[in-house]
Amino acid sequence: MQLRKHVLQVRDIFHKTFDYDKDELSAKEEEALTIELEKLYKSLVSADRKEMQVLHDQFKSKEEELGAENS
């Protein structure tokens, strides 16, 4: 059960970062989002941080592939 909670936290952080791309995000909302993400990130254990890096690397790889296809 504890492992599942950490996996969900990692995914929450990853998906919440996309909220920064919302055009209608006010400065106050952006600040609140940053605070929320910092709290979530600080609650992670090192294994979760590694999982976060894996998700980030996968996303960057996919983003680069799509960029190459669109060129």
C-alpha positions in Angstrom: 0.0 0.0 0.0 2.8 2.4 0.9 4.5 1.8 -2.5 1.3 2.6 -4.3 1.1 5.9 -2.5 4.6 6.8 -3.6 3.9 5.9 -7.2 0.8 8.1 -7.2 2.8 11.0 -5.7 5.4 10.7 -8.5 2.8 10.6 -11.1 0.9 13.6 -9.5 4.1 15.6 -9.6 4.8 14.7 -13.2 1.3 15.5 -14.4 1.0 18.7 -12.4 4.1 20.1 -14.1 2.0 20.3 -17.3 -0.3 22.8 -15.5 2.5 25.4 -16.0 1.7 25.4 -19.7 -1.9 26.6 -19.2 -2.2 30.1 -20.7 -4.9 31.2 -18.2 -2.7 30.4 -15.2 -2.3 33.6 -13.0 0.8 34.5 -11.1 -1.0 33.6 -7.9 -2.0 30.2 -9.2 1.5 29.5 -10.5 2.9 30.3 -7.1 0.4 28.0 -5.4 1.3 25.2 -7.9 5.0 25.7 -7.3 4.4 25.4 -3.5 2.3 22.3 -3.9 4.9 20.6 -6.2 7.7 21.5 -3.8 5.8 19.9 -0.9 5.1 16.7 -2.9 8.7 16.5 -4.1 10.1 16.9 -0.6 7.9 14.0 0.6 9.4 11.6 -1.9 12.1 9.1 -0.9 15.2 8.6 -3.0 13.6 5.7 -4.9 10.7 7.9 -5.9 13.1 10.6 -7.1 14.8 8.0 -9.3 11.4 7.1 -10.7 10.7 10.8 -11.3 13.9 11.0 -13.3 12.9 8.0 -15.4 9.6 9.6 -16.2 11.3 12.8 -17.1 13.9 11.1 -19.3 11.1 9.1 -21.1 9.2 12.3 -21.7 12.2 14.1 -23.0 13.0 11.2 -25.3 9.5 11.1 -26.7 9.5 14.9 -27.1 12.8 14.8 -29.1 11.4 12.0 -31.3 8.3 14.0 -32.1 10.4 17.1 -32.8 12.5 15.1 -35.2 9.4 13.8 -37.0 8.0 17.2 -37.4 11.2 18.7 -38.8 
